[in-house]
């Protein structure tokens, strides 16, 4: 676990902090962003879903911590219209983290150990290491490619 991952997981988010006007606005716009992204998932090429980062964004720890918490809560809600998958989770977190200045990549991999069946999985990377992933959750998978691609090409 790197320092940024640890900071996000340990960032205190008491109700008094969540209910500030600034954070309520963030949560509202982040929820709308998540719904918009998930609704467009089937209509866009996978490379279009993970565009290169804009330069110059300053890292906002509180915003990133809110985004991580919101994403987990959204996918746990019974009324949320989208079932949690690794791709949906990565898509939402990638875009929300980019908004808050945190550069992550998405690794796509396969588990070739099955009898005739291949299992696929994707996960976040920060500085080349799995990010906000349960320990060992992607050990069986071999990364095939990452997005956004190096050199700015999505």
RAVEN-V898576 format. One record per pair of residues at least 4 apart in sequence whose ideal C-beta (glycine too) atoms are under 6 Angstrom apart, sorted by the first residue. I is the first residue (numbers start at 1). GAP is how many residues later the second one is. Records with the same first field share a line. If there is no record, write none. Layout:
I: GAP / GAP
This chain:
1: 4 / 5
5: 126 / 127
7: 54
8: 56 / 57 / 60
11: 54
13: 4 / 5 / 56
15: 4
18: 5
26: 4 / 40
27: 43
30: 37 / 40 / 66
34: 58
37: 54 / 58
38: 44 / 50
40: 4
44: 4 / 5
47: 107
49: 42
50: 44 / 56 / 97 / 98
51: 103
52: 96 / 100 / 102
53: 45 / 50
57: 44
58: 43
59: 42 / 43
60: 40 / 41
63: 37
64: 33 / 36 / 38
66: 4
67: 29
71: 21 / 22
74: 6
75: 9
82: 6
86: 35 / 36
87: 35
90: 4 / 16 / 32 / 34
93: 4
94: 10 / 12
97: 5 / 7
104: 20 / 22 / 27
105: 20 / 41
106: 16 / 41
107: 16 / 18 / 36 / 39
108: 14 / 36 / 37
109: 12 / 32 / 33 / 34 / 35
110: 8 / 10
111: 8 / 29 / 30
112: 6
121: 17 / 20
123: 7 / 10 / 15
124: 7 / 8
125: 6
126: 5
133: 4
148: 6
149: 4
